[in-house]
Amino acid sequence: MPAPLNRPDFQRLVEIIRDHPDFATETGRRRLLRAALHGYARAGSVLAGLDLGGHPQGAAVEAVTRLLAFGCLGGRHALALVLESLRDGLGDDQRGELDRFIADLDGPCRPLRTGDRQGAILHLSDLHFGTPADARNWHSQVAEDLKRELGCDRLDGLILSGDLTQRATAAEYAAAVEFIASLSREFGLTPARIVLVPGNHDLNWDLSKAAYDPGTTAAHRAADDSERRRWSDTGSDLRVRNEDRYRRRFAPFSSRFHQQVKGLPYPTDYPDQFSIEH
């Protein structure tokens, strides 16, 4: 979200922060930021890698730039929170300036009112569920971010694009199902509004390997370019893939997960996997 500040405003904010007594030392700068952002989820990301050493001018530019880029925290702009914490150390004339900046920054951060919300689609990837505790913790974190930081209390769609599990075990898929069920209840999702795409961690690699049969050098040489794609040549071993058996590598994803979430199995025929229904 672009901050509603022009260059003169940016420069003025740098001056105000630079000259504030709490910003005189690096220790003071870090104490100020921690106090201003205390209690807000993900606030630690503001400080991660932030260079607050050296001259106050450079530190102020770095801090304002980072806070503007970081954007909103819980419906408040990160920079506005810091400015608010500076008010008591300023004169009346500067407090008026700060109030304007705070209002300008917080305006775009306010949660959407009911009826203002546009279609909201949540896209998640590489969750690598392991345990039911993961499902509960991650649901809590995602739900809080959606509601507090984005003002979103309903989802029109959910896309999970790969690697929901680590090793495609039954326990990992059960955790993923629990996470989606909790999210669906809280944000009004139906199975038809959920898109599930398997990743390499969601497939059965034993079934994948079992789909390859020993091949001969003569058959490999006789294969055309399209057929060669079915062959595996390690230099010492030639094997050819049986396509029907190879499709079975989707079995765990289909039966343990897709069937429970969507109410239908994941298709093994490749063209059908691009159907919006699945």
C-alpha positions as CSV (number, residue, x, y, z in Angstrom):
1,M,0.0,0.0,0.0
2,P,1.6,3.3,-1.0
3,A,1.9,5.8,1.9
4,P,0.0,9.0,1.4
5,L,3.1,11.2,1.9
6,N,4.8,13.4,-0.6
7,R,8.5,14.2,-0.6
8,P,8.2,17.3,1.6
9,D,6.2,15.4,4.1
10,F,8.7,12.6,4.1
11,Q,11.6,15.1,4.7
12,R,9.6,16.8,7.5
13,L,9.0,13.5,9.3
14,V,12.7,12.7,9.0
15,E,13.5,16.0,10.6
16,I,11.0,15.6,13.5
17,I,12.2,12.1,14.3
18,R,15.9,12.9,13.9
19,D,15.7,15.9,16.3
20,H,13.6,14.1,18.9
21,P,15.5,13.5,22.2
22,D,14.6,9.8,22.3
23,F,16.3,9.4,18.9
24,A,19.7,10.7,20.0
25,T,21.3,7.2,20.4
26,E,20.9,3.8,18.8
27,T,19.8,2.4,22.2
28,G,17.1,5.1,22.4
29,R,15.9,4.5,18.9
30,R,15.4,0.8,19.4
31,R,13.7,1.4,22.8
32,L,11.4,3.9,21.1
33,L,10.4,1.4,18.3
34,R,9.9,-1.5,20.7
35,A,7.7,0.6,22.9
36,A,5.7,2.1,20.0
37,L,5.0,-1.3,18.4
38,H,4.7,-3.4,21.5
39,G,1.9,-6.0,21.4
40,Y,1.4,-5.9,17.6
41,A,1.8,-9.1,15.7
42,R,4.8,-9.2,13.3
43,A,6.2,-5.9,14.8
44,G,9.5,-7.7,15.2
45,S,9.8,-7.6,11.4
46,V,10.3,-3.8,11.5
47,L,13.4,-4.1,13.5
48,A,14.9,-7.1,11.7
49,G,17.9,-5.9,9.7
50,L,17.0,-2.2,10.4
51,D,20.2,-0.1,10.6
52,L,19.7,2.5,13.4
53,G,23.4,3.2,14.0
54,G,25.4,6.1,12.8
55,H,24.2,9.7,12.4
56,P,20.6,10.4,13.5
57,Q,19.8,11.7,10.0
58,G,20.6,8.4,8.3
59,A,18.9,6.4,11.1
60,A,15.8,8.6,10.7
61,V,15.6,8.1,7.0
62,E,16.1,4.3,7.4
63,A,13.4,4.1,10.1
64,V,10.8,6.2,8.2
65,T,11.4,4.3,4.9
66,R,11.1,1.0,6.7
67,L,8.0,1.9,8.6
68,L,6.3,3.3,5.4
69,A,7.1,0.1,3.5
70,F,5.9,-2.1,6.4
71,G,2.5,-0.6,6.4
72,C,-0.3,-1.6,8.7
73,L,-0.4,-3.4,12.0
74,G,-3.7,-4.3,13.5
75,G,-5.5,-1.5,11.6
76,R,-2.9,1.1,12.5
77,H,0.0,2.3,10.4
78,A,3.3,1.3,11.8
79,L,4.7,4.8,11.3
80,A,1.7,6.4,12.8
81,L,2.2,4.3,16.0
82,V,5.8,5.6,16.3
83,L,4.7,9.2,15.6
84,E,2.1,8.9,18.3
85,S,4.7,7.8,20.8
86,L,6.8,11.0,20.0
87,R,4.0,13.5,20.8
88,D,4.8,14.2,24.4
89,G,8.3,15.2,23.6
90,L,7.3,17.9,21.1
91,G,6.0,21.4,21.3
92,D,2.4,22.3,20.5
93,D,3.2,23.4,16.9
94,Q,4.9,20.1,16.1
95,R,2.1,18.1,17.8
96,G,-0.4,19.6,15.3
97,E,1.9,18.5,12.4
98,L,2.1,15.0,13.9
99,D,-1.6,14.7,14.3
100,R,-2.1,15.4,10.6
101,F,0.5,12.8,9.6
102,I,-1.0,10.3,11.9
103,A,-4.5,10.8,10.4
104,D,-3.1,10.6,6.9
105,L,-1.3,7.4,7.6
106,D,-4.1,5.7,9.6
107,G,-6.8,6.5,7.1
108,P,-5.9,3.8,4.5
109,C,-5.3,1.3,7.3
110,R,-8.8,1.3,8.8
111,P,-10.5,-2.1,8.3
112,L,-13.2,-2.2,5.6
113,R,-16.8,-1.7,6.8
114,T,-19.3,-4.4,6.3
115,G,-20.6,-4.1,2.7
116,D,-17.4,-2.4,1.5
117,R,-15.4,-5.6,1.2
118,Q,-14.5,-6.7,-2.3
119,G,-14.0,-10.4,-3.2
120,A,-11.4,-11.8,-0.8
121,I,-9.3,-14.8,-1.9
122,L,-6.6,-16.2,0.4
123,H,-3.7,-17.9,-1.3
124,L,-1.4,-20.1,0.9
125,S,1.5,-22.4,-0.2
126,D,4.1,-24.6,1.4
127,L,2.5,-25.0,4.7
128,H,4.1,-28.4,5.4
129,F,1.7,-29.5,8.2
130,G,3.0,-31.9,10.7
131,T,0.7,-32.1,13.8
132,P,-2.8,-31.1,14.9
133,A,-1.0,-28.4,17.0
134,D,0.3,-26.9,13.7
135,A,-3.3,-26.7,12.5
136,R,-4.6,-24.9,15.6
137,N,-1.6,-22.5,15.8
138,W,-1.6,-21.6,12.1
139,H,-5.4,-21.2,12.0
140,S,-5.2,-18.8,14.9
141,Q,-2.4,-16.7,13.3
142,V,-4.0,-16.5,9.9
143,A,-7.5,-15.7,11.3
144,E,-6.0,-12.9,13.5
145,D,-4.1,-11.4,10.6
146,L,-7.1,-11.5,8.3
147,K,-9.5,-9.9,10.8
148,R,-7.2,-7.4,12.7
149,E,-4.9,-6.3,9.9
150,L,-7.1,-6.6,6.8
151,G,-10.5,-6.2,8.3
152,C,-11.6,-9.4,6.5
153,D,-14.3,-11.5,8.2
154,R,-15.3,-13.6,5.2
155,L,-13.4,-15.4,2.4
156,D,-14.8,-15.9,-1.2
157,G,-12.0,-18.4,-2.0
158,L,-9.1,-20.3,-0.7
159,I,-6.2,-21.6,-2.8
160,L,-3.7,-24.0,-1.4
161,S,-0.9,-24.5,-4.0
162,G,1.3,-27.3,-3.0
163,D,3.3,-28.9,-0.2
164,L,0.6,-29.1,2.5
165,T,2.5,-31.9,4.1
166,Q,6.1,-32.9,4.7
167,R,5.9,-36.6,3.8
168,A,2.3,-37.2,2.8
169,T,1.5,-39.2,6.0
170,A,-2.0,-39.7,7.3
171,A,-1.3,-37.6,10.4
172,E,0.0,-34.7,8.3
173,Y,-3.1,-34.8,6.0
174,A,-5.4,-34.9,9.1
175,A,-3.7,-31.7,10.4
176,A,-4.3,-30.0,7.0
177,V,-7.9,-31.1,7.0
178,E,-8.4,-29.7,10.5
179,F,-6.8,-26.4,9.5
180,I,-9.1,-26.0,6.4
181,A,-12.2,-27.0,8.4
182,S,-11.5,-24.4,11.0
183,L,-10.8,-21.7,8.4
184,S,-14.0,-22.7,6.5
185,R,-16.2,-22.4,9.6
186,E,-14.8,-19.1,10.6
187,F,-14.8,-17.4,7.2
188,G,-17.8,-19.0,5.4
189,L,-15.9,-21.1,2.9
190,T,-17.6,-24.0,1.1
191,P,-15.8,-26.9,-0.6
192,A,-16.6,-25.4,-4.1
193,R,-14.7,-22.3,-3.2
194,I,-11.5,-24.2,-2.2
195,V,-8.8,-25.0,-4.8
196,L,-6.3,-27.7,-3.8
197,V,-3.1,-28.3,-5.8
198,P,-0.6,-31.0,-4.7
199,G,3.1,-30.4,-4.5
200,N,6.0,-32.8,-4.6
201,H,5.8,-33.3,-0.8
202,D,2.2,-34.4,-1.1
203,L,2.8,-37.3,-3.4
204,N,3.8,-40.9,-2.6
205,W,7.4,-41.3,-3.8
206,D,7.4,-45.1,-3.2
207,L,4.5,-45.4,-5.7
208,S,6.4,-43.0,-8.1
209,K,9.5,-45.2,-8.1
210,A,7.5,-48.4,-8.4
211,A,6.0,-47.1,-11.6
212,Y,9.4,-47.6,-13.4
213,D,10.2,-50.9,-15.1
214,P,13.6,-52.1,-16.3
215,G,14.3,-51.1,-19.9
216,T,16.7,-52.3,-22.5
217,T,19.3,-50.4,-24.4
218,A,17.7,-51.4,-27.7
219,A,14.3,-50.1,-26.7
220,H,15.7,-46.9,-25.4
221,R,17.6,-46.2,-28.7
222,A,14.4,-47.0,-30.7
223,A,12.3,-44.6,-28.7
224,D,11.4,-41.3,-30.4
225,D,11.7,-37.9,-28.6
226,S,8.3,-38.0,-27.1
227,E,8.8,-41.6,-25.8
228,R,12.2,-40.7,-24.3
229,R,10.4,-38.5,-21.7
230,R,9.2,-41.7,-20.1
231,W,12.7,-43.0,-19.6
232,S,15.1,-42.6,-16.8
233,D,18.8,-43.0,-17.6
234,T,21.2,-42.8,-14.7
235,G,24.2,-43.9,-16.8
236,S,24.2,-47.4,-15.3
237,D,20.5,-48.2,-15.3
238,L,17.7,-47.7,-17.8
239,R,14.1,-47.7,-16.7
240,V,10.9,-46.8,-18.4
241,R,7.8,-45.3,-16.7
242,N,4.4,-47.1,-16.7
243,E,2.0,-44.1,-17.0
244,D,-1.0,-45.9,-15.4
245,R,1.0,-46.8,-12.3
246,Y,2.7,-43.5,-12.2
247,R,-0.6,-41.6,-11.8
248,R,-1.2,-43.6,-8.6
249,R,1.4,-41.4,-6.8
250,F,-1.6,-39.0,-6.2
251,A,-3.4,-41.7,-4.2
252,P,-2.6,-40.3,-0.7
253,F,-3.5,-36.7,-1.7
254,S,-6.7,-37.9,-3.3
255,S,-8.1,-40.2,-0.6
256,R,-6.7,-38.8,2.6
257,F,-7.1,-35.1,1.8
258,H,-8.9,-34.1,-1.4
259,Q,-11.8,-36.5,-0.8
260,Q,-12.4,-35.2,2.7
261,V,-12.1,-31.5,1.9
262,K,-13.8,-31.4,-1.5
263,G,-16.1,-34.4,-1.3
264,L,-14.6,-36.0,-4.5
265,P,-11.3,-37.7,-5.4
266,Y,-8.5,-35.8,-7.0
267,P,-8.4,-36.8,-10.7
268,T,-5.5,-38.9,-11.9
269,D,-5.9,-38.0,-15.6
270,Y,-3.8,-34.9,-16.2
271,P,-6.3,-32.9,-18.3
272,D,-8.9,-33.2,-15.6
273,Q,-6.5,-31.7,-13.0
274,F,-7.0,-28.3,-14.7
275,S,-10.7,-28.4,-14.2
276,I,-11.9,-25.5,-12.0
277,E,-14.2,-28.0,-10.3
278,H,-11.2,-29.6,-8.7
